[in-house]
């Protein structure tokens, strides 16, 4: 187990900018999405305004995601999302135990952050699932709702638009839950705010 006395520079400028923009766009989409879903009575933003802002934020999120995807293809950041299959479930079990029990006993993290391993097994699983499955589905289903003519007309007697809407709602719900959990786990650093500072200065 490595022990680093010096801060590790793990978050280059492009990752920090992408992360901040991604958080802002997701938060905007969550607020406006809830306003669209529960528009009568208005709970946060008026329906017409919510739809307009939601559409713009969705397009911006899509562009931002393309930057993330290309960045991971051509920089070493993509390596952090590659699984080491051998012994993975054992490592996942160990990390889950740490998050549910060990962290409250002040036990050392089983997989400390290093230059070669930025994510612990549970982070890696959740980040891969969200960034390579859920977010693409959010974007594709959002495009289907924005341009309904590209969706399937009918499947098993049900409008393809209904399926697309259901998929978009489900993925949006997953992203919302992920953001809440992600923010909570960010408080598990050396101090409650240290991980938040990392996305500002780039150092862990």
C-alpha positions as CSV (number, residue, x, y, z in Angstrom):
1,X,0.0,0.0,0.0
2,X,1.5,3.3,-1.1
3,X,1.7,6.3,1.2
4,X,2.0,9.7,-0.5
5,X,3.1,12.5,1.7
6,X,2.8,15.0,-1.2
7,X,-0.5,15.9,-2.9
8,X,-1.2,14.0,-6.2
9,X,-2.0,16.0,-9.3
10,X,-4.8,13.9,-10.7
11,X,-7.3,16.3,-12.2
12,X,-5.9,18.2,-15.2
13,X,-7.7,21.4,-16.3
14,X,-9.8,19.8,-19.0
15,X,-11.2,17.3,-16.5
16,X,-12.0,19.9,-13.9
17,X,-13.8,22.2,-16.5
18,X,-15.7,19.2,-17.9
19,X,-16.7,18.0,-14.4
20,X,-17.9,21.4,-13.3
21,X,-19.9,22.0,-16.5
22,X,-21.3,18.4,-16.3
23,X,-22.5,19.0,-12.8
24,X,-24.1,22.3,-13.7
25,X,-25.8,20.8,-16.8
26,X,-27.0,17.8,-14.9
27,X,-28.4,19.9,-12.0
28,X,-30.2,22.1,-14.5
29,X,-31.7,19.1,-16.3
30,X,-32.8,17.6,-13.0
31,X,-34.5,20.8,-11.8
32,X,-36.2,21.5,-15.2
33,X,-37.0,17.8,-15.7
34,X,-38.9,17.7,-12.4
35,X,-40.7,20.9,-13.3
36,X,-41.8,19.4,-16.6
37,X,-42.9,16.1,-15.0
38,X,-44.8,17.9,-12.2
39,X,-46.0,21.0,-14.0
40,X,-49.4,21.3,-12.5
41,X,-49.1,22.9,-10.1
42,X,-45.7,24.4,-10.9
43,X,-43.2,23.2,-8.3
44,X,-39.9,24.9,-9.4
45,X,-39.9,26.5,-12.9
46,X,-42.9,27.3,-15.1
47,X,-43.5,24.6,-17.7
48,X,-42.7,26.6,-20.9
49,X,-39.5,28.0,-19.4
50,X,-38.5,24.6,-18.0
51,X,-38.9,22.9,-21.5
52,X,-36.8,25.6,-23.2
53,X,-34.0,25.5,-20.6
54,X,-34.1,21.7,-20.4
55,X,-33.6,21.4,-24.2
56,X,-30.7,23.8,-24.2
57,X,-29.1,22.1,-21.2
58,X,-29.5,18.8,-22.9
59,X,-27.7,19.9,-26.0
60,X,-24.9,21.4,-24.0
61,X,-24.6,18.2,-21.9
62,X,-24.3,16.2,-25.1
63,X,-21.5,18.4,-26.4
64,X,-19.8,18.2,-23.1
65,X,-20.1,14.4,-23.1
66,X,-18.5,14.2,-26.5
67,X,-15.5,16.2,-25.1
68,X,-15.3,13.7,-22.2
69,X,-15.5,10.7,-24.5
70,X,-12.8,12.0,-26.9
71,X,-10.6,13.1,-24.0
72,X,-10.7,9.6,-22.5
73,X,-9.8,8.1,-25.8
74,X,-6.7,10.3,-26.3
75,X,-5.5,10.9,-22.7
76,X,-4.5,8.6,-19.9
77,X,-7.7,9.5,-18.0
78,X,-9.4,6.8,-20.0
79,X,-7.3,4.1,-18.3
80,X,-9.0,4.8,-15.0
81,X,-12.2,3.4,-16.4
82,X,-10.7,0.0,-17.6
83,X,-11.5,-2.9,-15.3
84,X,-8.9,-5.4,-14.0
85,X,-11.2,-8.4,-14.1
86,X,-9.2,-10.8,-11.9
87,X,-10.2,-10.5,-8.3
88,X,-12.5,-7.6,-9.0
89,X,-15.5,-8.8,-7.0
90,X,-13.3,-9.5,-4.0
91,X,-12.1,-5.9,-4.2
92,X,-15.6,-4.6,-4.7
93,X,-16.7,-6.5,-1.6
94,X,-13.8,-5.0,0.4
95,X,-14.7,-1.5,-0.7
96,X,-18.4,-1.9,0.0
97,X,-17.5,-3.1,3.6
98,X,-15.3,0.0,4.0
99,X,-18.1,2.4,2.9
100,X,-20.8,0.8,5.1
101,X,-18.7,-0.1,8.2
102,X,-15.0,0.7,8.0
103,X,-15.3,4.4,7.3
104,X,-17.3,4.9,10.5
105,X,-14.7,3.1,12.5
106,X,-12.0,5.4,11.0
107,X,-10.3,2.5,9.2
108,X,-7.9,3.1,6.4
109,X,-9.2,2.9,2.9
110,X,-8.5,-0.5,1.4
111,X,-7.6,1.1,-2.0
112,X,-5.9,4.5,-1.5
113,X,-5.7,6.9,-4.4
114,X,-2.5,6.6,-6.5
115,X,-1.4,8.1,-9.8
116,X,-2.2,4.7,-11.5
117,X,-5.5,4.1,-9.6
118,X,-7.7,7.1,-9.1
119,X,-10.9,5.2,-8.5
120,X,-11.6,2.5,-6.0
121,X,-13.5,-0.5,-7.3
122,X,-17.0,0.8,-6.3
123,X,-16.3,4.2,-7.8
124,X,-15.0,2.6,-11.0
125,X,-18.1,0.4,-11.4
126,X,-20.5,3.3,-10.8
127,X,-18.6,5.8,-13.0
128,X,-18.4,3.3,-15.9
129,X,-22.1,2.5,-15.5
130,X,-23.2,6.1,-15.4
131,X,-20.7,7.6,-18.0
132,X,-20.7,4.8,-20.5
133,X,-24.3,3.5,-20.2
134,X,-26.7,5.9,-18.4
135,X,-25.6,9.2,-19.8
136,X,-25.5,8.0,-23.4
137,X,-29.0,6.6,-22.9
138,X,-30.2,10.0,-21.5
139,X,-28.8,11.8,-24.5
140,X,-30.2,9.3,-27.1
141,X,-33.6,9.2,-25.5
142,X,-33.6,13.0,-25.1
143,X,-32.9,13.3,-28.8
144,X,-35.8,11.0,-29.5
145,X,-38.1,13.2,-27.5
146,X,-36.7,16.4,-29.0
147,X,-37.1,14.9,-32.5
148,X,-40.0,12.4,-32.2
149,X,-40.0,11.6,-35.9
150,X,-36.8,9.5,-35.4
151,X,-38.4,7.2,-32.8
152,X,-40.1,3.9,-33.6
153,X,-43.8,4.5,-34.4
154,X,-45.1,1.4,-32.6
155,X,-43.7,-1.5,-30.7
156,X,-46.0,-4.3,-29.3
157,X,-49.0,-1.9,-29.6
158,X,-47.4,0.9,-27.7
159,X,-46.0,4.1,-29.1
160,X,-42.2,4.2,-29.4
161,X,-42.4,7.7,-28.0
162,X,-43.8,6.3,-24.8
163,X,-40.9,3.8,-24.5
164,X,-38.5,6.6,-25.2
165,X,-40.1,8.9,-22.5
166,X,-40.0,6.0,-20.0
167,X,-36.3,5.3,-20.7
168,X,-35.5,9.0,-20.4
169,X,-37.3,9.3,-17.1
170,X,-35.6,6.2,-15.7
171,X,-32.2,7.3,-16.7
172,X,-32.8,10.8,-15.3
173,X,-33.8,9.2,-12.0
174,X,-30.6,7.1,-11.9
175,X,-28.5,10.2,-12.6
176,X,-30.3,12.1,-9.8
177,X,-29.7,9.3,-7.3
178,X,-26.1,9.0,-8.5
179,X,-25.5,12.8,-8.0
180,X,-26.8,12.7,-4.4
181,X,-24.7,9.7,-3.5
182,X,-21.7,11.1,-5.3
183,X,-21.9,14.4,-3.4
184,X,-22.3,12.5,-0.1
185,X,-19.2,10.3,-0.7
186,X,-17.2,13.3,-1.6
187,X,-17.4,14.3,2.1
188,X,-15.4,11.1,2.9
189,X,-12.1,12.8,2.3
190,X,-9.4,13.9,4.8
191,X,-11.8,16.6,5.7
192,X,-15.4,17.1,4.6
193,X,-14.4,19.7,1.9
194,X,-11.0,18.3,0.8
195,X,-12.4,16.3,-2.2
196,X,-14.4,19.4,-3.3
197,X,-11.2,21.4,-3.3
198,X,-9.6,18.8,-5.6
199,X,-11.8,19.7,-8.4
200,X,-10.8,23.3,-8.1
201,X,-7.0,23.0,-7.7
202,X,-6.5,19.5,-9.4
203,X,-4.7,17.9,-6.4
204,X,-5.8,15.0,-4.3
